[in-house]
């Protein structure tokens, strides 16, 4: 059964997190989330993960209560320094939480809820405080992709959560608060390189990765914080500022 939960968390102006709600009504429809509203649905397990000030809260339709999971050593800055940390669901249903100031991931086991801290070895920008404001798993590539709002960079993270490889962009995506996989608009005889989109505070970007996933062309989409949900706007001729060479 698909998850049909509505998240009632309220965020103050900017990127300020507030406490998670006490309960969620069942059988309610879920609306598209703003890029700064950090929750993720897991339809396969009929549950929702929600970011809180101290970690994550887990909501399950089969239980009348929420489960709080604290993240040891979790540091984040948020507004006014940048966007919130990111929350993603991995291929096994595990929750993954970033820091926006450190190259670390907090991995929450989907069954035991045990937390494991993953330190990422970055291949670039080692002289900077790199954290991630967006995170998404691409099953076709068996890898995660993360964005840094402060530095405007995109990173490929291996499935083992050990290494972060910087993707060379044709244009930085500064203030990108989230990253999403864009669904293909058709079927093709040969596999196409993955396409991502990123959303920020008022604008968005469509990101076309090269086949080796080491670089990408960026297309700026003004006024579209969720360009994945607006394919016509993102792809229409003249709608964006293409930086591809």
PyMOL commands that set and color helices and strands:
alter all, ss='L'
color gray80, all
select helices_A, chain A and resi 43-45+227-229+231-235
alter helices_A, ss='H'
color red, helices_A
select strands_A, chain A and resi 39-42+47-51+55-60+66-70+87-89+95-98+104-108+115-119+121-122+134-138+143-148+153-158+163-169+176-181+195-200+203-209+215-222+241-242
alter strands_A, ss='S'
color yellow, strands_A
deselect
rebuild
show_as cartoon
